[in-house]
Every structure is written in C-alpha cells, then in structure tokens.
Amino acid sequence: MPTELIKIDEVKNIFSSFPEIMGRNTLSVKKCNEAGQALLDTIEGEGMNETIDQAAADFLKKVNTTLKNMDERRKPITQIFDKVRSFFTSQEKEIDPKDSSTIPGKLVAKRNEYAKFKYEEEQKRKKEAEQRVLINNEKVSYQQAIENGLLSYFSSYLSSKVTELQNIFSGLTYVNFDREVIGITVFQTDYPKAHFDKFTAEYATYYINKEIKAEIRKNTLLGKYEQYAQQYKAKISSVKQDLIDRIPSKRKELAELEQLRLANAEEAAKAEELRKQREAEEAAKQLQELKRKEEADRQEVAMKTQQSSIGNLFAGAAASVAPPPTNAKVKEKIVVLHQQGYLEIFQMWWIGEGQTLPFDELEKIFKKMTTYCEKKANSKDQTHIESQFISYEADVKAK
C-alpha cells in the first residue's frame, strides 16, 4: 500500500486510540439512552405538559451535541477505513469490465460492437432471403394470374363462337335453309390474332415492379397464340364438321316437319319443340365439354404454380439457415420516442405486475411521485387529488 495514500505511523496512532474512543462513545450512548428513558417514563406516568415538552426539547438538543462529539471522535478511524476501501475499490475499478473507460471495458465494447455487427448482418441476410421468397412467390402468382386470365379470355371467345355456329344450325328452317346453311360451311376456323392481341388484363402486385411484370407477361404469352390457335381450329373444325354431317338429315327433318305442318299444325309444333330441345341439349353438351377443358387447363396452371411455390419454399428455407452463431446474447431494449410512451410502459407494468405488488413495495416505487403530489398539497395553491382511493392527513412534528 503506498505510503503517500496512508501513513503507517498515523494509522498506528489512530488505531491505538480505538479502545478509548469506542469506550467513550459507548458510554455516551448509554447515558443518552438512560436520560431519554427517564423522560419517557415521566411522560408515561404524568403525560405531556409544557414543562416536560421543554425538557424533551432540551434533551434532544443535547443528543445532537452528543452525536456531533461521537462523530468527531470516530472520524479519524472511519476515514482510515474509507481510505483503505477507496484504495482497493479504485484498483478494482481500473480493470472493471463494466466501466467502458478501462481496458477490459474497452474490450467488452469491441466484442459487443462485433456481436451487434454479426447480429445485424444475420438479420439483414434473413430479411433479404425472406424478401426474395416473397418476390419469387409473387412472380409465380402473377404468372398464374396472367395464364388464368388469358385462359378465361380465350375460353369465353371460343364458347361464343361454338354457340354462334350452333345457333346458325339451330336457326335453320324449311324456308331459310338454302340461304342460311352456307353460314356453316364458310364459318372461319382460324383464331383471329387481333382478338388475342386485345388481351390486356392486368393484376396488382406489391413486390415486383412494372418492368418485371412486363417481362413475365411477355414470357407467359410467348407461344400462347399458336397453342390457342391450334386448340381453336381443332374445336371449331370439329363442331363445324359435325354440323355439316348433320345437314342432310336436318334438311330431311325440316321437309318432313313442313309436310306435317300442312297436314297437322299441332303435331308439327310438338315435333318442332322436340327438335329444338334435342339440339339445345347437344349444344349444352358442347359447352360443357369446353368448360371441362378450361377447368383441366386451369388445374394444370395451378399445378405448375404449386411446383414453383414449393421450389421457392425450399430455396427460402435453405437461405434462412443461420451460419454458426456468434457468442452473443440478444435482448430487446425499449427506446421511448415520446413522453406518452412512459404512460404506455406504466400501463403494461401495472397490468402485468404492479397491481399485484404488496403495499410497501408500491410505496417505495411511487415515493418520488407521492412526494411531488404532497408538495403540491402543501404549496400555496394546495392542489389535492380528489379520489375515493386517496386521503390526506396532517403530519405534525414539533419544532
């Protein structure tokens, strides 16, 4: 221990007086308590009056003097202890890791900085991986929306053309037959490119921009016209040929109905109704077949989308696998951005813990706030809290 901090001879002299000082202070405490107890006994026996109150006041003045003398006597000894304690604590503080100004403390700070850097990098990597998954999933969803939209657009047009062709056949009569039947034979079987090019349906996205959407749309539509043109031609040609094959029998049936009409109009009307019903059923079958084909195509699109989504899911899972962790303990800390935040903190604490605490603990916690409210009550304005849960009482002390 350095002699400039504590002088050894001085310590010896001070400690040599320790028994005497301890004895004198012990005697002072004894005499003080005896005199005080005598006053208390008098008060217990006779009660308080002005004479006893004055005697108690005089006694308390002497107590303060005694305390001062005791303090002066023991100071040299306790100051030595304080110096010794201060010496050791100052040494310990020089290598305290909790103190950022010490070398160990600086090393702790460097480690914390590095741990924070690694943590933030990992969070950034995870966020980027999650973002990629979201973007890729939206790309797949957008492509599916385009394909389904185009499928509905084309299927609706194809159904309308099949219906148009069937309506020509259904509309044939004995009178207009030769004039209208040509509409079937010359019916176009090529899918108009102009109709395909008018498909402009658009779908909202959140993660992908218009450039990416344009590229997806372009790639999705690539080769679709040729595919649908082939499908259109096959279907229209099939329906058209079926109707052409039925033209002779239709001509014969209409001629027979005309003969029947001339002979028996009522029977002819019934036969005509049955014919229309039969042709309507056949037309409905054609449209139902188109619906089934559309649904099958839609299921195929959904299957492709699901496969792509699963691929993205696995890619996202692989990307989210964390590297070997840095030695770090991560805890969330509250950063209050506005005074209102403290009220919200209080509300959470009160609901979760505060309301269940014992009264004495709450008194300690709210001491500062209670003191402020008492100060307001004792101020010139005498502001009080009006509540059934709070009362004020006088705290009277002798001067």
VEXZAVEX-71703 format. One record per residue (C-alpha): residue number from 1; residue in three letters; y negated, x, z negated. Coordinates in nm, 2 decimals, m for minus. Example, Ala and Ser with C-alpha at 12.3 -4.5 7.8 and 13.67 -1.06 7.14 Angstrom:
<rs>
  nr rest  north   east     up
   1  ala   0.45   1.23  m0.78
   2  ser   0.11   1.37  m0.71
</rs>
This chain:
<rs>
  nr rest  north   east     up
   1  met   0.00   0.00   0.00
   2  pro  m0.33   0.16   0.10
   3  thr  m0.55   0.27  m0.20
   4  glu  m0.86   0.15  m0.02
   5  leu  m0.73  m0.20  m0.04
   6  ile  m0.61  m0.19  m0.41
   7  lys  m0.70   0.08  m0.65
   8  ile  m0.39   0.17  m0.86
   9  asp  m0.58   0.26  m1.17
  10  glu  m0.78  m0.06  m1.16
  11  val  m0.46  m0.26  m1.12
  12  lys  m0.31  m0.09  m1.43
  13  asn  m0.62  m0.15  m1.64
  14  ile  m0.64  m0.52  m1.53
  15  phe  m0.27  m0.58  m1.59
  16  ser  m0.28  m0.41  m1.93
  17  ser  m0.53  m0.68  m2.04
  18  phe  m0.30  m0.96  m1.91
  19  pro  m0.13  m1.04  m2.25
  20  glu  m0.47  m1.07  m2.42
  21  ile  m0.62  m1.29  m2.15
  22  met  m0.31  m1.51  m2.14
  23  gly  m0.32  m1.54  m2.52
  24  arg  m0.69  m1.63  m2.53
  25  asn  m0.66  m1.89  m2.25
  26  thr  m0.35  m2.04  m2.42
  27  leu  m0.55  m2.07  m2.75
  28  ser  m0.84  m2.23  m2.56
  29  val  m0.61  m2.49  m2.41
  30  lys  m0.46  m2.56  m2.75
  31  lys  m0.79  m2.60  m2.93
  32  cys  m0.93  m2.81  m2.64
  33  asn  m0.64  m3.05  m2.65
  34  glu  m0.64  m3.08  m3.03
  35  ala  m1.01  m3.17  m3.03
  36  gly  m0.97  m3.41  m2.74
  37  gln  m0.67  m3.57  m2.91
  38  ala  m0.87  m3.62  m3.23
  39  leu  m1.13  m3.81  m3.03
  40  leu  m0.86  m4.02  m2.86
  41  asp  m0.71  m4.11  m3.20
  42  thr  m1.05  m4.21  m3.32
  43  ile  m1.11  m4.43  m3.02
  44  glu  m0.76  m4.59  m3.06
  45  gly  m0.84  m4.66  m3.42
  46  glu  m1.20  m4.77  m3.41
  47  gly  m1.27  m4.85  m3.05
  48  met  m1.56  m4.72  m2.84
  49  asn  m1.92  m4.72  m2.96
  50  glu  m2.23  m4.53  m2.87
  51  thr  m2.16  m4.25  m3.13
  52  ile  m1.81  m4.19  m3.01
  53  asp  m1.91  m4.21  m2.65
  54  gln  m2.17  m3.94  m2.71
  55  ala  m1.92  m3.73  m2.90
  56  ala  m1.68  m3.76  m2.60
  57  ala  m1.96  m3.66  m2.36
  58  asp  m2.04  m3.35  m2.57
  59  phe  m1.67  m3.26  m2.59
  60  leu  m1.64  m3.29  m2.21
  61  lys  m1.93  m3.05  m2.17
  62  lys  m1.76  m2.80  m2.39
  63  val  m1.44  m2.85  m2.18
  64  asn  m1.63  m2.75  m1.87
  65  thr  m1.76  m2.44  m2.06
  66  thr  m1.41  m2.35  m2.17
  67  leu  m1.28  m2.39  m1.82
  68  lys  m1.55  m2.16  m1.69
  69  asn  m1.47  m1.90  m1.95
  70  met  m1.10  m1.92  m1.88
  71  asp  m1.17  m1.88  m1.51
  72  glu  m1.39  m1.58  m1.57
  73  arg  m1.12  m1.42  m1.78
  74  arg  m0.83  m1.47  m1.54
  75  lys  m1.03  m1.39  m1.22
  76  pro  m0.96  m1.02  m1.22
  77  ile  m0.59  m1.08  m1.24
  78  thr  m0.57  m1.36  m0.99
  79  gln  m0.79  m1.17  m0.75
  80  ile  m0.54  m0.88  m0.75
  81  phe  m0.27  m1.13  m0.67
  82  asp  m0.48  m1.27  m0.39
  83  lys  m0.54  m0.92  m0.25
  84  val  m0.17  m0.84  m0.26
  85  arg  m0.08  m1.17  m0.09
  86  ser  m0.36  m1.12   0.16
  87  phe  m0.23  m0.77   0.24
  88  phe   0.12  m0.89   0.31
  89  thr   0.02  m1.20   0.50
  90  ser  m0.22  m1.00   0.72
  91  gln   0.07  m0.77   0.81
  92  glu   0.29  m1.07   0.89
  93  lys   0.01  m1.23   1.09
  94  glu  m0.01  m0.92   1.31
  95  ile   0.33  m0.99   1.46
  96  asp   0.34  m1.37   1.42
  97  pro   0.47  m1.52   1.75
  98  lys   0.28  m1.84   1.68
  99  asp  m0.05  m1.65   1.70
 100  ser  m0.15  m1.61   2.06
 101  ser  m0.37  m1.31   1.98
 102  thr  m0.07  m1.10   1.86
 103  ile   0.16  m0.90   2.09
 104  pro   0.46  m1.12   2.01
 105  gly   0.24  m1.42   2.06
 106  lys   0.13  m1.30   2.40
 107  leu   0.50  m1.25   2.49
 108  val   0.56  m1.61   2.38
 109  ala   0.27  m1.73   2.60
 110  lys   0.41  m1.54   2.90
 111  arg   0.75  m1.69   2.85
 112  asn   0.60  m2.03   2.82
 113  glu   0.40  m1.98   3.14
 114  tyr   0.71  m1.87   3.32
 115  ala   0.92  m2.16   3.19
 116  lys   0.64  m2.40   3.29
 117  phe   0.63  m2.25   3.64
 118  lys   1.00  m2.28   3.68
 119  tyr   0.99  m2.64   3.55
 120  glu   0.71  m2.74   3.78
 121  glu   0.88  m2.57   4.08
 122  glu   1.20  m2.76   4.00
 123  gln   1.01  m3.09   3.97
 124  lys   0.84  m3.01   4.30
 125  arg   1.17  m2.94   4.46
 126  lys   1.32  m3.26   4.33
 127  lys   1.02  m3.47   4.44
 128  glu   1.03  m3.32   4.79
 129  ala   1.41  m3.38   4.81
 130  glu   1.36  m3.74   4.70
 131  gln   1.07  m3.78   4.95
 132  arg   1.29  m3.65   5.23
 133  val   1.56  m3.91   5.14
 134  leu   1.30  m4.19   5.14
 135  ile   1.16  m4.08   5.47
 136  asn   1.51  m4.04   5.63
 137  asn   1.62  m4.38   5.49
 138  glu   1.30  m4.54   5.63
 139  lys   1.36  m4.38   5.97
 140  val   1.71  m4.53   5.97
 141  ser   1.58  m4.87   5.86
 142  tyr   1.30  m4.86   6.12
 143  gln   1.55  m4.77   6.40
 144  gln   1.77  m5.06   6.28
 145  ala   1.47  m5.30   6.29
 146  ile   1.39  m5.19   6.64
 147  glu   1.75  m5.23   6.76
 148  asn   1.79  m5.57   6.59
 149  gly   1.46  m5.69   6.72
 150  leu   1.54  m5.58   7.08
 151  leu   1.89  m5.74   7.05
 152  ser   1.73  m6.07   6.94
 153  tyr   1.47  m6.04   7.21
 154  phe   1.73  m5.98   7.48
 155  ser   1.99  m6.23   7.35
 156  ser   1.73  m6.51   7.34
 157  tyr   1.63  m6.44   7.70
 158  leu   2.00  m6.42   7.81
 159  ser   2.07  m6.75   7.63
 160  ser   1.78  m6.92   7.80
 161  lys   1.90  m6.80   8.14
 162  val   2.25  m6.92   8.08
 163  thr   2.11  m7.25   7.97
 164  glu   1.89  m7.27   8.28
 165  leu   2.18  m7.20   8.50
 166  gln   2.39  m7.47   8.33
 167  asn   2.11  m7.72   8.34
 168  ile   2.10  m7.68   8.72
 169  phe   2.47  m7.76   8.73
 170  ser   2.44  m8.05   8.48
 171  gly   2.14  m8.19   8.67
 172  leu   2.33  m8.22   9.00
 173  thr   2.35  m8.58   9.12
 174  tyr   2.50  m8.75   9.42
 175  val   2.15  m8.78   9.56
 176  asn   2.01  m8.43   9.50
 177  phe   2.34  m8.24   9.52
 178  asp   2.28  m8.06   9.85
 179  arg   1.92  m7.98   9.77
 180  glu   1.98  m7.85   9.41
 181  val   2.31  m7.68   9.43
 182  ile   2.16  m7.39   9.62
 183  gly   1.98  m7.30   9.29
 184  ile   2.31  m7.19   9.15
 185  thr   2.42  m6.98   9.45
 186  val   2.09  m6.80   9.47
 187  phe   2.04  m6.75   9.09
 188  gln   1.94  m6.39   9.02
 189  thr   2.19  m6.18   8.82
 190  asp   1.97  m5.88   8.77
 191  tyr   1.80  m5.84   8.43
 192  pro   1.42  m5.81   8.50
 193  lys   1.28  m5.47   8.39
 194  ala   0.95  m5.64   8.34
 195  his   1.10  m5.86   8.06
 196  phe   1.25  m5.55   7.89
 197  asp   0.92  m5.37   7.91
 198  lys   0.74  m5.65   7.73
 199  phe   0.93  m5.59   7.41
 200  thr   0.65  m5.48   7.18
 201  ala   0.77  m5.60   6.83
 202  glu   0.65  m5.37   6.56
 203  tyr   0.76  m5.32   6.19
 204  ala   0.57  m5.20   5.89
 205  thr   0.66  m4.87   5.73
 206  tyr   0.54  m4.68   5.42
 207  tyr   0.66  m4.32   5.45
 208  ile   0.67  m4.25   5.82
 209  asn   0.35  m4.23   6.04
 210  lys   0.29  m4.37   6.38
 211  glu   0.39  m4.05   6.57
 212  ile   0.73  m4.05   6.41
 213  lys   0.77  m4.42   6.47
 214  ala   0.68  m4.38   6.84
 215  glu   0.94  m4.11   6.87
 216  ile   1.21  m4.32   6.70
 217  arg   1.11  m4.62   6.92
 218  lys   1.13  m4.40   7.23
 219  asn   1.48  m4.27   7.14
 220  thr   1.61  m4.61   7.03
 221  leu   1.51  m4.77   7.36
 222  leu   1.64  m4.49   7.57
 223  gly   1.93  m4.62   7.78
 224  lys   1.90  m4.97   7.64
 225  tyr   1.77  m5.13   7.96
 226  glu   2.07  m5.00   8.15
 227  gln   2.30  m5.13   7.88
 228  tyr   2.14  m5.47   7.86
 229  ala   2.11  m5.50   8.24
 230  gln   2.48  m5.44   8.27
 231  gln   2.55  m5.70   8.00
 232  tyr   2.31  m5.95   8.15
 233  lys   2.46  m5.91   8.50
 234  ala   2.82  m5.95   8.37
 235  lys   2.74  m6.26   8.17
 236  ile   2.52  m6.44   8.43
 237  ser   2.76  m6.35   8.71
 238  ser   3.05  m6.49   8.51
 239  val   2.87  m6.82   8.43
 240  lys   2.74  m6.84   8.79
 241  gln   3.09  m6.78   8.94
 242  asp   3.24  m7.03   8.70
 243  leu   2.99  m7.29   8.81
 244  ile   3.03  m7.21   9.18
 245  asp   3.41  m7.25   9.14
 246  arg   3.34  m7.60   9.00
 247  ile   3.10  m7.71   9.27
 248  pro   3.37  m7.87   9.50
 249  ser   3.52  m8.07   9.21
 250  lys   3.17  m8.16   9.09
 251  arg   3.08  m8.29   9.44
 252  lys   3.40  m8.49   9.45
 253  glu   3.34  m8.63   9.10
 254  leu   2.99  m8.74   9.18
 255  ala   3.10  m8.91   9.50
 256  glu   3.37  m9.10   9.31
 257  leu   3.11  m9.20   9.05
 258  glu   2.88  m9.32   9.32
 259  gln   3.17  m9.53   9.46
 260  leu   3.24  m9.66   9.11
 261  arg   2.88  m9.74   9.06
 262  leu   2.87  m9.95   9.37
 263  ala   3.18 m10.13   9.25
 264  asn   3.13 m10.15   8.88
 265  ala   2.80 m10.01   8.74
 266  glu   2.91 m10.05   8.38
 267  glu   3.22  m9.84   8.42
 268  ala   3.03  m9.59   8.63
 269  ala   2.78  m9.55   8.34
 270  lys   3.06  m9.48   8.09
 271  ala   3.22  m9.23   8.32
 272  glu   2.88  m9.06   8.37
 273  glu   2.83  m9.04   8.00
 274  leu   3.17  m8.88   7.95
 275  arg   3.09  m8.63   8.23
 276  lys   2.76  m8.53   8.06
 277  gln   2.93  m8.49   7.72
 278  arg   3.20  m8.27   7.87
 279  glu   2.95  m8.05   8.05
 280  ala   2.74  m8.03   7.73
 281  glu   3.04  m7.91   7.53
 282  glu   3.12  m7.65   7.79
 283  ala   2.76  m7.53   7.78
 284  ala   2.77  m7.52   7.40
 285  lys   3.08  m7.30   7.42
 286  gln   2.90  m7.06   7.64
 287  leu   2.60  m7.03   7.40
 288  gln   2.84  m7.00   7.10
 289  glu   3.01  m6.71   7.28
 290  leu   2.67  m6.54   7.33
 291  lys   2.59  m6.59   6.96
 292  arg   2.92  m6.43   6.86
 293  lys   2.85  m6.14   7.09
 294  glu   2.50  m6.10   6.94
 295  glu   2.64  m6.10   6.59
 296  ala   2.90  m5.84   6.68
 297  asp   2.63  m5.62   6.82
 298  arg   2.42  m5.67   6.51
 299  gln   2.72  m5.57   6.29
 300  glu   2.76  m5.26   6.50
 301  val   2.40  m5.17   6.44
 302  ala   2.44  m5.23   6.07
 303  met   2.75  m5.01   6.06
 304  lys   2.57  m4.72   6.22
 305  thr   2.28  m4.77   5.98
 306  gln   2.51  m4.77   5.68
 307  gln   2.67  m4.45   5.80
 308  ser   2.33  m4.28   5.84
 309  ser   2.22  m4.40   5.50
 310  ile   2.54  m4.26   5.34
 311  gly   2.47  m3.93   5.51
 312  asn   2.12  m3.93   5.37
 313  leu   2.25  m4.02   5.03
 314  phe   2.49  m3.72   5.02
 315  ala   2.21  m3.50   5.15
 316  gly   1.98  m3.62   4.88
 317  ala   2.24  m3.57   4.61
 318  ala   2.31  m3.22   4.73
 319  ala   1.93  m3.14   4.73
 320  ser   1.89  m3.28   4.38
 321  val   2.15  m3.04   4.23
 322  ala   1.94  m2.83   4.00
 323  pro   1.96  m2.45   4.00
 324  pro   2.07  m2.26   3.68
 325  pro   1.82  m2.39   3.42
 326  thr   1.55  m2.16   3.27
 327  asn   1.56  m2.13   2.89
 328  ala   1.31  m2.39   2.82
 329  lys   1.26  m2.70   2.60
 330  val   1.06  m2.97   2.78
 331  lys   0.88  m3.23   2.58
 332  glu   0.62  m3.48   2.69
 333  lys   0.28  m3.45   2.52
 334  ile   0.02  m3.72   2.51
 335  val  m0.32  m3.64   2.68
 336  val  m0.57  m3.90   2.57
 337  leu  m0.81  m3.97   2.86
 338  his  m1.03  m4.23   2.68
 339  gln  m1.11  m4.34   2.32
 340  gln  m0.93  m4.66   2.39
 341  gly  m0.61  m4.45   2.42
 342  tyr  m0.62  m4.38   2.05
 343  leu  m0.60  m4.75   1.97
 344  glu  m0.30  m4.79   2.20
 345  ile  m0.14  m4.49   2.02
 346  phe  m0.20  m4.66   1.69
 347  gln  m0.05  m4.99   1.82
 348  met   0.27  m4.82   1.92
 349  trp   0.29  m4.62   1.60
 350  trp   0.22  m4.93   1.38
 351  ile   0.48  m5.15   1.56
 352  gly   0.74  m4.87   1.56
 353  glu   0.69  m4.71   1.22
 354  gly   0.36  m4.78   1.04
 355  gln   0.42  m5.13   0.92
 356  thr   0.75  m5.02   0.75
 357  leu   0.60  m4.73   0.55
 358  pro   0.55  m4.76   0.17
 359  phe   0.21  m4.84   0.05
 360  asp   0.14  m4.50  m0.10
 361  glu   0.21  m4.32   0.23
 362  leu  m0.02  m4.56   0.42
 363  glu  m0.29  m4.48   0.16
 364  lys  m0.26  m4.11   0.24
 365  ile  m0.26  m4.17   0.62
 366  phe  m0.56  m4.41   0.61
 367  lys  m0.76  m4.21   0.35
 368  lys  m1.03  m4.09   0.59
 369  met  m1.07  m4.44   0.74
 370  thr  m1.07  m4.61   0.40
 371  thr  m1.33  m4.36   0.28
 372  tyr  m1.55  m4.44   0.57
 373  cys  m1.53  m4.82   0.50
 374  glu  m1.61  m4.76   0.13
 375  lys  m1.91  m4.55   0.24
 376  lys  m2.03  m4.85   0.45
 377  ala  m1.98  m5.08   0.15
 378  asn  m2.18  m4.85  m0.08
 379  ser  m2.46  m4.80   0.18
 380  lys  m2.79  m4.97   0.19
 381  asp  m2.66  m5.24   0.42
 382  gln  m2.35  m5.30   0.21
 383  thr  m2.12  m5.38   0.50
 384  his  m1.79  m5.53   0.39
 385  ile  m1.47  m5.62   0.57
 386  glu  m1.41  m5.99   0.54
 387  ser  m1.03  m6.04   0.52
 388  gln  m0.76  m6.20   0.31
 389  phe  m0.58  m5.87   0.31
 390  ile  m0.87  m5.66   0.16
 391  ser  m1.07  m5.69  m0.16
 392  tyr  m1.34  m5.48  m0.31
 393  glu  m1.35  m5.38  m0.68
 394  ala  m1.61  m5.18  m0.88
 395  asp  m1.51  m4.82  m0.96
 396  val  m1.72  m4.74  m1.27
 397  lys  m1.75  m4.39  m1.40
 398  ala  m1.96  m4.25  m1.69
 399  lys  m2.24  m4.02  m1.60
</rs>
